[in-house]
Amino acid sequence: PSMRLLVCLAALVWTVQAAYNSSWASIDSRPCPSWYDDAKFGIFIHWGVYSVPSWAPVGTYAEWYWNALETKGSSTQTFHNATYGPNFKYQEFAPLFRAELFDPSAWAQLIVQSGAKYVVPTSKHHEGFTLWQSPQSWNWNAVDVGPHRDLLGAIMKEVAAAGLHPGLYFSLYEWFHPLYRGPDPQQYVQEVMLPQLYDLITNYQPHVLWTDGEWEQSSEFWHSTDFLAWLFNSSPVKDIIVINDRWGNDTRDKHGGFFTPEYSSSVYLDHKWEENSGIDMHSYGLNRNSQAWDYLSSEYLINLLVKSVANGGNLLLDIGPAADGSIPPIMEERLTDIGAWLKVNGEAIYSSRIWRVQMENSTYVVYYTTQPSTKAVYALVTSWPGEVLKLTSPVFSASAQATLLGYNQPLKVQGVAGQAGLTVQMPTFMPGQLPCQYVWTIKLVNIS
């Protein structure tokens, strides 16, 4: 009996030690679940009441429509008054958010086709409208008004059924919530925000929690570490969930999970990070003002994915569906283009890790990744090199081998054993025969 007691006590001590407490030091010590670093590519979805007007001056975020509407003399206010009338309130857009063409299964299949491995839809943006029936958002949610449907639940269900990791975005603050703007904004945190977060985690069990709208207050104000200690210790997703760094005006690039540069050129070699960008180069939510040239090209987006992964990051690429639930064809095209590229080159992306050199540009820009399991190194060449590819970073060996992903023949590789630098004899292709249109991958074996 005494031995059994000692074992139980030891187990209890281990459990207490393993638990995370509500300090940033403790929260930050939790490792990022490996699935996320292996996935590399996810899809962001901005969809809400703002998708009804879906308008902003080009260069600004269309999902900030309500905020801009309340700014006297703004171009959004001028557009709104001319189009809907000065007495038309933002809340009156909600019944027009009908999602009549929404097909969550088709959404999930498109995302599978894109090659993305996880999906992060907005559960609630700064307008406060929730895509699920939140008890804290009565008559300002997609079940009570508008589509009369649990949009978030439909997306999460189909995404998971398609073999993708379901995640969700959640805004900590709301621009115009009376409790948040009232004399005691803590009332909003305790009675609205935190209950919504516990509700979302418990009932929808996301694998990614992507918070935002944190910047007006500290993480202490938002009770972030208290919530995260519960999330990591007791929630139904404690072992699989991944979080970001937007938990207060004291946390970006410092605390939480992965860092979140936004339409940015930042990279972080010593911490997991994720570039997030819209396909529209200025907006996450659909903007009817945007022209074809305001959308990032497939070539640009593939280069962005490659650059992010080579530097240890992921790419979270945003689409902005229309209020009717359709995805604009220009966005669908970009996703299918990326998917076609990943079908050929995914070996250099998924589950890859940073190599000792991330990029070289002696002749043309070349990014590098490596697969730890095989020690293969991948040179991702952003311009077709012609007959001979010269690489300055890999150290040649007599047993070095090179292949072009999507082309089954071995390529002639030359260099001096033990010295950095080698050349690869590139194959000759007829027009239209290249394995892909942008960024060609040379797989290198037995080099260092």
C-alpha positions in Angstrom: 0.0 0.0 0.0 2.8 2.4 0.8 4.4 1.8 -2.5 1.1 2.5 -4.3 0.8 5.8 -2.3 4.3 6.8 -3.4 3.5 6.1 -7.0 0.2 8.1 -6.8 2.1 11.0 -5.1 4.8 10.9 -7.7 2.2 11.0 -10.5 0.4 13.9 -8.7 3.7 15.9 -8.4 4.5 15.2 -12.1 1.0 16.5 -13.1 1.4 19.7 -11.1 4.9 20.2 -12.5 3.7 19.6 -16.1 0.8 22.1 -15.7 1.2 25.6 -17.2 0.5 28.5 -14.8 -0.7 31.9 -15.7 2.6 33.6 -16.2 4.1 34.4 -19.6 7.3 32.5 -18.7 5.2 29.3 -18.2 2.9 29.9 -21.2 5.9 30.6 -23.5 7.6 27.4 -22.4 5.0 25.2 -24.2 6.4 23.8 -27.5 4.5 24.5 -30.7 2.7 21.3 -31.7 4.7 19.8 -34.6 1.8 19.5 -37.0 1.8 23.2 -37.4 5.4 23.5 -38.4 4.9 20.6 -40.8 1.8 22.2 -42.5 3.4 25.4 -43.8 0.4 26.7 -45.6 -3.0 27.8 -44.3 -6.0 29.7 -45.6 -7.5 32.7 -43.7 -11.1 33.6 -44.4 -12.6 37.1 -43.6 -16.3 36.9 -43.8 -19.0 38.9 -41.9 -21.5 41.7 -42.2 -18.7 43.9 -43.8 -19.0 41.5 -46.7 -22.3 43.1 -47.6 -21.0 46.6 -48.5 -17.6 45.1 -49.3 -16.2 48.5 -50.0 -13.2 50.6 -49.0 -10.9 53.1 -50.7 -8.2 50.9 -52.4 -5.3 50.7 -50.0 -7.4 50.2 -46.9 -9.1 47.2 -45.2 -12.7 46.6 -46.4 -13.5 44.7 -43.2 -13.0 48.0 -41.3 -16.1 49.5 -43.0 -18.1 50.2 -39.9 -15.1 51.9 -38.2 -14.5 54.1 -41.3 -18.2 54.8 -41.5 -18.1 56.4 -38.0 -15.2 58.7 -39.1 -16.7 62.0 -40.1 -15.9 63.1 -43.7 -14.3 59.7 -44.6 -14.7 58.5 -48.2 -16.5 55.4 -46.7 -19.1 57.7 -45.1 -19.5 59.6 -48.4 -19.9 56.4 -50.3 -22.3 55.0 -47.7 -24.6 58.1 -47.6 -24.7 58.2 -51.4 -25.4 54.5 -51.8 -27.6 53.6 -48.8 -28.6 56.9 -47.4 -27.4 58.8 -44.3 -30.1 57.1 -42.1 -29.1 53.5 -43.0 -27.3 52.1 -40.0 -24.5 49.5 -40.2 -26.7 47.0 -38.3 -29.1 47.1 -41.2 -26.6 45.2 -43.4 -27.0 42.1 -41.2 -30.3 40.9 -42.7 -28.6 41.3 -46.1 -25.8 39.0 -45.2 -27.7 35.9 -46.5 -25.0 33.4 -47.6 -27.4 32.0 -50.1 -24.7 30.5 -52.2 -22.6 29.2 -49.3 -21.4 25.6 -49.9 -19.0 24.7 -47.1 -18.1 21.4 -48.7 -17.0 23.2 -51.9 -15.0 25.6 -49.8 -13.2 22.7 -48.1 -12.5 21.0 -51.5 -11.1 24.2 -52.9 -8.8 24.6 -49.9 -7.7 20.9 -50.3 -7.0 21.7 -54.0 -4.9 24.7 -52.9 -2.5 22.5 -51.0 -3.2 24.3 -47.7 -3.3 22.2 -44.5 -5.3 24.3 -42.1 -8.1 26.9 -42.3 -8.7 30.0 -40.1 -12.2 31.6 -40.6 -13.2 34.7 -38.7 -15.5 33.6 -35.8 -15.9 37.3 -34.8 -14.2 40.4 -36.3 -14.0 43.8 -34.6 -17.6 44.5 -35.6 -18.7 42.0 -33.0 -21.0 40.0 -35.3 -20.4 36.3 -34.6 -20.6 33.5 -37.2 -22.0 31.2 -34.5 -24.9 31.6 -32.2 -23.1 33.2 -29.3 -25.3 33.8 -26.2 -23.2 36.9 -25.5 -24.1 38.4 -28.9 -27.9 38.1 -29.0 -29.4 39.1 -32.4 -25.9 40.1 -33.7 -25.0 36.6 -34.9 -25.4 34.5 -38.1 -28.1 32.2 -36.5 -30.4 34.9 -35.2 -30.1 37.2 -38.2 -29.0 37.1 -41.8 -28.2 33.5 -42.9 -30.0 32.0 -39.9 -27.2 29.3 -39.9 -24.2 28.4 -37.8 -21.7 29.4 -40.5 -18.7 28.7 -38.3 -19.9 25.2 -37.4 -20.5 24.4 -41.1 -17.0 25.5 -42.1 -15.3 23.7 -39.2 -17.2 20.5 -39.9 -16.4 20.4 -43.6 -12.8 21.4 -43.1 -12.2 18.6 -40.6 -14.0 16.1 -42.8 -11.7 17.0 -45.7 -8.7 16.1 -43.5 -7.6 19.7 -42.8 -6.9 21.3 -39.4 -9.8 23.6 -38.4 -8.9 26.8 -36.7 -10.6 30.1 -36.0 -9.9 33.8 -35.7 -11.3 35.8 -32.8 -11.2 39.5 -32.1 -10.6 40.3 -28.4 -12.1 43.8 -28.7 -15.2 45.1 -30.4 -15.2 48.7 -31.7 -18.6 49.7 -30.4 -19.7 47.2 -27.8 -21.4 49.3 -25.1 -19.8 47.4 -22.3 -16.3 47.8 -23.8 -16.9 51.5 -24.4 -18.6 52.0 -21.0 -17.2 53.1 -17.7 -16.0 49.6 -16.7 -14.6 47.8 -19.8 -13.6 44.9 -17.6 -17.3 44.0 -17.6 -17.0 43.3 -21.4 -14.0 41.0 -20.8 -15.8 39.0 -18.1 -19.3 39.0 -19.5 -18.7 38.8 -23.3 -15.1 38.1 -24.4 -14.0 35.3 -22.1 -17.3 33.4 -22.2 -17.2 33.5 -26.0 -13.6 32.1 -26.0 -14.5 29.3 -23.6 -17.6 28.6 -25.7 -15.6 28.5 -29.0 -12.9 26.2 -27.6 -15.3 23.8 -25.9 -17.8 23.5 -28.7 -15.8 23.9 -31.8 -12.4 22.5 -30.7 -10.1 24.5 -33.1 -6.6 23.4 -33.8 -5.5 27.1 -34.3 -6.7 30.0 -32.2 -5.8 33.2 -34.0 -6.6 36.2 -31.8 -6.5 39.9 -32.9 -7.8 43.3 -31.8 -5.6 43.1 -28.7 -3.7 46.4 -29.1 -5.8 48.8 -27.0 -5.1 46.9 -23.8 -2.5 44.9 -22.0 -2.6 41.1 -21.8 -3.4 41.5 -18.1 -6.5 43.5 -18.9 -7.6 40.7 -21.3 -6.8 38.0 -18.7 -4.9 36.3 -21.5 -2.5 34.1 -19.4 -5.4 32.9 -17.2 -7.3 31.8 -20.3 -4.2 30.3 -21.9 -3.3 28.3 -18.8 -6.8 26.7 -19.0 -6.4 26.2 -22.7 -3.1 24.3 -22.3 -4.0 22.4 -19.2 -7.7 21.5 -19.3 -9.3 22.3 -22.6 -10.3 19.5 -25.1 -7.6 20.7 -27.5 -4.8 21.2 -25.0 -2.3 19.0 -26.8 -3.0 20.0 -30.5 -4.0 23.7 -30.4 -1.6 26.4 -31.7 -1.9 30.1 -30.7 -0.4 33.3 -32.0 1.2 36.3 -30.3 -1.8 38.8 -30.3 -2.8 38.7 -26.6 -2.3 42.3 -25.5 -0.3 45.4 -26.4 2.7 43.9 -24.6 2.8 40.6 -26.5 3.4 40.9 -30.2 6.8 39.4 -31.2 7.3 38.5 -27.5 4.7 36.2 -26.0 2.2 33.5 -26.8 2.8 31.3 -29.9 3.8 32.0 -33.4 4.7 35.6 -34.4 2.4 37.3 -36.9 3.9 39.7 -39.4 1.1 41.1 -41.6 1.7 42.1 -45.2 5.3 42.3 -44.1 8.8 41.4 -45.1 9.8 40.4 -41.6 11.3 37.0 -40.9 12.2 35.4 -37.5 14.8 32.6 -37.8 14.8 31.8 -34.0 11.0 31.7 -33.4 8.1 30.1 -35.2 6.3 32.7 -37.3 3.5 33.0 -39.9 3.2 35.6 -42.6 -0.5 36.6 -43.1 -1.6 38.3 -46.3 -4.6 38.7 -48.4 -4.7 37.7 -52.1 -6.0 41.3 -52.4 -2.8 43.2 -51.7 -4.7 45.8 -49.6 -7.6 44.0 -47.9 -8.7 40.8 -46.2 -12.4 41.3 -46.6 -13.7 41.5 -50.1 -13.4 45.0 -51.6 -15.6 45.6 -54.7 -13.3 48.6 -55.4 -10.3 46.3 -56.1 -9.3 45.8 -59.7 -7.5 42.8 -61.2 -4.1 44.5 -60.6 -4.9 44.9 -56.9 -4.7 41.2 -56.5 -1.3 39.5 -56.0 -0.2 37.3 -58.8 0.2 33.5 -58.5 3.9 33.9 -59.1 4.2 36.5 -56.3 2.2 34.3 -53.9 4.3 31.2 -54.7 7.4 33.2 -54.1 6.0 34.5 -50.8 5.2 30.9 -49.7 8.8 29.8 -50.6 10.4 32.7 -48.9 8.4 32.2 -45.7 9.1 28.5 -45.5 12.8 28.9 -46.3 13.0 31.3 -43.3 11.2 29.0 -40.9 7.7 30.5 -41.3 4.3 29.5 -42.5 2.0 31.4 -44.9 -1.6 32.1 -44.0 -3.2 33.4 -47.2 -6.6 35.2 -47.0 -9.7 34.9 -49.1 -12.7 37.2 -48.8 -15.9 35.6 -49.8 -18.9 37.6 -50.9 -21.9 38.1 -48.7 -23.7 35.4 -50.7 -21.0 32.8 -49.8 -19.4 32.7 -53.2 -15.6 32.9 -53.5 -14.5 35.4 -56.2 -13.1 33.4 -59.2 -9.8 35.4 -59.1 -9.2 34.1 -55.6 -10.1 30.5 -56.6 -7.7 30.8 -59.5 -4.8 31.9 -57.2 -5.5 29.0 -54.9 -5.6 26.4 -57.6 -2.4 27.7 -59.1 -0.6 27.4 -55.8 -2.1 23.9 -55.4 -0.8 22.9 -58.8 2.7 24.2 -57.9 2.6 22.3 -54.6 1.7 19.0 -56.3 5.1 19.2 -58.0 7.2 20.9 -55.3 5.5 20.0 -52.0 8.4 17.7 -51.0 10.5 20.9 -50.6 7.8 22.6 -48.5 5.8 20.3 -46.2 7.6 19.1 -43.1 10.8 20.9 -44.3 13.1 22.9 -42.0 15.5 25.8 -42.3 18.8 24.9 -43.9 22.1 26.5 -42.9 21.6 29.0 -45.7 18.2 30.4 -46.4 18.8 32.3 -49.6 21.5 33.2 -52.1 21.4 35.7 -55.0 24.7 35.6 -56.7 23.1 35.1 -60.1 19.4 34.8 -59.3 17.4 34.4 -56.1 17.5 30.9 -54.8 15.9 29.8 -51.5 16.8 26.6 -49.6 15.0 24.1 -47.4 15.9 20.7 -46.1 14.1 17.5 -45.0 15.6 16.3 -41.7 14.5 12.7 -42.3 16.4 12.3 -45.6 19.0 15.2 -45.3 18.0 16.2 -48.8 18.5 19.9 -49.6 16.2 21.7 -51.9 17.3 24.7 -54.0 14.2 26.6 -55.0 15.2 28.7 -58.1 13.0 31.8 -58.7 14.1 32.4 -62.3 14.7 29.7 -64.9 18.5 29.5 -65.1 18.9 28.3 -68.7 21.4 25.5 -69.5 23.4 25.6 -66.3 22.4 26.4 -62.7 25.3 27.7 -60.6 24.8 27.4 -56.8 27.4 29.0 -54.4 26.2 27.6 -51.0 26.1 23.8 -51.2 29.4 22.0 -50.5 30.0 19.4 -53.2 30.9 15.7 -52.7 31.8 13.0 -55.2 28.5 11.2 -54.5 26.3 14.4 -55.0 23.1 13.9 -57.0 20.6 16.4 -58.4 17.1 16.0 -59.7 14.5 18.5 -60.8 11.2 17.9 -59.0 8.6 17.0 -61.6 11.2 15.7 -64.1 12.3 12.1 -63.6 15.8 12.1 -65.0 18.9 12.6 -63.0 20.8 15.8 -63.7 24.6 16.1 -64.2 26.1 17.9 -61.2 29.7 19.1 -61.0 32.0 20.7 -58.4 35.2 20.2 -56.3 34.8 17.7 -53.4 34.8 19.5 -50.1 34.4 23.0 -51.6 31.3 25.2 -51.6 29.8 25.7 -55.1 28.5 23.4 -57.8 26.8 23.5 -61.2 23.8 21.6 -62.3 23.2 20.8 -66.0 19.5 21.8 -66.6 17.3 19.8 -68.9 16.0 21.4 -72.1 12.2 21.7 -72.4 9.9 22.6 -75.3 7.5 25.5 -74.4 4.7 24.3 -72.2 6.7 21.2 -70.9 8.2 22.7 -67.8 7.0 20.9 -64.7 5.6 24.1 -63.3 5.4 27.8 -64.3 7.2 29.4 -61.4 10.0 28.6 -58.9 11.7 25.3 -59.9 13.1 23.0 -57.3 16.4 21.2 -57.6 16.7 18.3 -55.0 20.3 17.8 -53.9 21.5 14.6 -52.2 24.9 13.9 -50.6 25.8 17.6 -50.3 26.5 19.6 -47.1 
